[in-house]
Amino acid sequence: MLMAFDLIGLSLLECESLMKAMVFSGQLLHWPGQWLDTIASLQSIGSTGNKAKPIVASAMAAIGLKV
């Protein structure tokens, strides 16, 4: 899909519409205010692979982060 976008091109409006559709396609989570400094995402570990995610998630939770 990304290759098609690159080859055909997307206008700024099309790109914005796609992003909004992806963001609002599911359920939005609302975290308690006291969690705002402790929320972390596993998406930022890049292409490490799914095998490392349980280990990384456990380590992150051990230091108090919400994963």
C-alpha positions in Angstrom: 0.0 0.0 0.0 2.8 2.4 0.9 4.5 1.6 -2.5 1.3 2.5 -4.3 1.1 5.8 -2.4 4.7 6.5 -3.3 4.2 5.6 -7.0 0.8 7.3 -7.5 1.3 10.0 -4.9 -1.0 11.4 -2.2 -2.2 14.9 -1.9 -2.0 16.6 1.5 -5.8 16.3 1.8 -5.7 12.6 1.0 -2.9 12.0 3.5 -4.7 13.9 6.2 -8.0 12.0 5.5 -6.1 8.7 5.7 -4.5 9.6 9.0 -7.8 10.7 10.5 -9.5 7.5 9.3 -6.8 5.4 10.9 -6.8 7.3 14.2 -10.5 7.3 14.6 -11.2 3.7 13.3 -11.0 2.1 16.6 -11.6 2.8 20.3 -9.7 5.6 21.8 -8.2 5.0 25.2 -8.4 7.6 27.9 -5.7 7.2 30.6 -6.0 8.6 34.2 -4.2 11.9 34.6 -1.6 10.5 37.0 -0.4 8.0 34.3 0.6 10.7 31.7 4.3 10.6 32.6 4.4 6.8 32.8 2.8 5.6 29.6 5.1 4.0 27.0 4.6 2.3 23.7 6.4 -0.8 22.4 6.1 0.5 18.8 9.2 2.6 19.5 11.4 -0.5 19.8 11.5 -0.7 16.0 12.1 -3.9 14.1 13.4 -5.8 17.1 10.7 -8.4 16.5 7.9 -9.9 18.5 10.2 -12.2 20.4 11.8 -9.3 22.3 8.5 -7.5 23.1 7.6 -9.7 26.1 11.0 -9.1 27.6 11.0 -5.4 26.9 7.4 -5.0 28.2 8.2 -6.9 31.4 11.3 -4.7 32.0 9.3 -1.5 31.3 6.5 -2.6 33.7 9.1 -3.5 36.4 10.3 0.1 36.5 6.7 1.4 36.7 5.8 2.2 33.1 2.4 1.5 31.7 2.9 -0.4 28.5 
